[in-house]
């Protein structure tokens, strides 16, 4: 009779899928060995159609369709996975253009990864060409609260109650006018930066709980910038901040070009989880 230990040793390992991080033209396998992927293991490349898909091993008992669906409802797990995924994409972006994959794109085997590269080769190569020599930069604009003028102390006609209502109405009007002015300034900043960038996107402003800022965000822009144009872009951000004192501008980056990769589903294959 076999012992429990012997049965465990003889038990085959669960089948492993491939968590897709991103696609590049080429990458040295030695470089991939130094990049930490999902669950602390190294990433590897799957080659086809003149492209390399960079993937992490994803055991299907953990990352198959059903367990993955459960994990995506666990915010702590999701945050860890997103950090690991972004870490790989960022490491690749430091070495050249990369087409980032959507979070939690898992193929059940390497042949399906290769098939996806073949099917989407033209689109992927065109995107890599467009991203070469460029990087994504973010500019966030936060509202700088204005100083509301105080009443001179005279209640005027109608007594104290009427004067209070008058002051309150003036405060609300000033607040609304400040919001409108900040929105117009954000529009102007985005337009000016977009003229210098190769491409631009305006995302929805982040909630304060996510941004961590003490005031409201009114601009959340992403800009694809040629590397030679970066000094001028940086100078323009500073100049626009001086020109619009009602906004505090924050430049971040460089980032992998998440905002400038077309949103697409991977080709549907039997046994693929997304």
Buried (B, 14 or more C-beta within 10 A) or exposed (E): EEEEEEEEEEEEEEEBBBBBBBBBBEBEEEBBEEBBBBBEEEBBBBBBBEBBBBBBBBBBEBBBBEBBEEBEEEEEEBEBBEEBBBBBBBBBBEEBBBBBBBBBBBBBBBEBBBBBBEBBBEEBBEBBEBBEEBBBBBBBBBBBEBEEEEEEEEBEEEEEEEBEEBBEEBBEEBEEEBBEBBBEBBEBBBEBBBEBBBBBBBEEBBEEEEBEBEBBBBBBBBBBBBEEBBEEBEEBBEEBBEEBEBBBBBBEBBBBBBBBBEEEEBEEBEBBBB
